[in-house]
Amino acid sequence: MAELSYEHVFGTVALLGDGLKRAVAWLSTMRLGPLIAAGCAGALLGGCGGDTPPPRPQKPVQLTISAPVDTAVVEGARMLVRGTVSPPGARVRVQGRSARVSGGEFSSSVTLAHGANVIDVAATARGRAAALTAFRVTREERVAIPDFVGLSVPDAEREAERLDLTLESERGGGFLDSLVPRRIGVCEQSPSAGERVLRGTTVNVLVARSC
């Protein structure tokens, strides 16, 4: 085998090196280019590695009671609850029943029991925290005191019971009253007939055979 000169060996290595460089350049152009472009596009779509900020949360539902005021005292068996709500499209329920909502204002009629009542109101809207509130209302029904004067004691007691009144009687007429041949009747009363009082009020009456 013929010996190779140093010049021949170095020339061959140089040719191989030039070919390798051209191949790498071609591969970079034909194959790696799209990959690099795709990588950049993905980075752009993904925010280049940064986190996308979450959407800002919406404000909670705002609920205000206009009437009645807390600890109100009323006489009727029914009461109208009114108020405002935001957003205007929120749904409002009073005592568990849907209220009428229009233009950010709501109203609902509720039934009251005798004595203390707690009225709860809730408002909801999609994507927002709900609003809840409650207030107290006392129903104090008043009645007009009838005229007991002239009635017998049993009749006066039945009339008082019909109106949820308590009759407290005191005997009058003196020592000779027991000798009068008449039935015992009401001679005086307090409070007076016609006065409006709360149910359960005590009416004091003076009874005798002879007024």
Residue pairs with C-beta under 8 A, 6 or more apart in sequence:
43 49
58 127
58 128
59 128
60 128
60 129
60 130
60 131
61 85
61 86
61 87
61 90
61 123
61 124
61 125
61 128
61 129
61 130
61 131
62 84
62 85
62 86
62 131
63 83
63 84
63 85
63 92
63 121
63 123
63 131
63 132
63 133
64 83
64 84
64 85
65 81
65 82
65 83
65 121
65 133
65 135
66 82
66 83
66 84
67 80
67 81
67 82
67 83
68 74
68 79
68 81
68 135
68 137
69 135
70 135
70 136
71 135
71 136
71 137
71 138
72 135
72 136
72 137
72 138
73 137
73 138
73 140
74 112
74 137
74 138
74 139
74 140
75 139
75 140
75 141
75 142
76 112
76 139
77 111
77 112
77 139
77 141
78 109
78 110
78 111
78 112
79 109
79 110
79 112
79 137
80 107
80 108
80 109
81 94
81 99
81 107
81 108
81 109
81 110
81 119
81 121
82 105
82 106
82 107
83 92
83 105
83 106
83 107
83 121
84 104
84 105
84 106
85 92
85 101
85 104
85 105
85 106
85 123
85 131
86 104
87 104
87 125
87 128
88 101
88 103
88 104
89 101
89 125
90 101
90 123
90 124
90 125
90 128
91 98
91 101
91 123
91 124
91 125
92 98
92 99
92 101
92 106
92 108
92 121
92 122
92 123
93 99
93 121
93 122
93 123
94 106
94 108
94 110
94 119
94 120
94 121
95 108
95 110
95 119
95 120
96 120
97 108
98 108
99 106
99 107
99 108
99 121
100 106
100 107
100 108
106 123
110 119
112 137
112 139
113 139
114 139
114 141
114 199
115 138
115 139
116 136
116 137
116 138
117 136
117 137
117 138
117 139
118 134
118 135
118 136
119 134
119 135
119 136
119 137
120 132
120 133
120 134
121 132
121 133
121 134
121 135
122 130
122 131
122 132
123 130
123 131
123 132
124 130
124 131
140 198
141 198
141 199
142 196
142 197
142 198
142 199
143 163
143 164
143 165
143 196
143 197
143 198
143 199
144 194
144 195
144 196
145 163
145 165
145 189
145 191
145 192
145 193
145 194
145 195
145 196
145 197
145 201
145 203
146 159
146 163
146 193
147 189
147 193
147 194
148 156
148 159
148 160
148 167
148 186
148 189
148 193
148 203
148 205
149 186
149 187
149 188
149 189
149 193
150 185
150 186
151 159
151 185
151 186
152 183
152 184
152 185
152 186
153 169
153 184
153 185
153 186
153 207
156 167
156 186
156 205
157 167
160 166
160 167
160 203
163 199
164 199
164 200
165 197
165 199
165 200
165 201
165 202
165 203
166 200
166 201
166 202
166 203
167 202
167 203
167 205
168 202
168 203
168 204
168 205
169 186
169 204
169 205
169 206
169 207
170 204
170 205
170 206
170 207
171 207
171 208
172 187
172 188
172 206
172 207
172 208
173 180
173 187
173 208
173 209
173 210
173 211
177 208
177 209
177 210
178 209
180 209
180 210
181 209
182 209
182 210
183 209
184 207
184 208
184 209
185 207
185 208
185 209
185 211
186 205
186 206
186 207
187 205
187 206
187 207
187 208
187 211
188 205
188 206
188 211
189 203
189 204
189 205
189 206
190 203
190 204
190 205
191 197
191 201
191 203
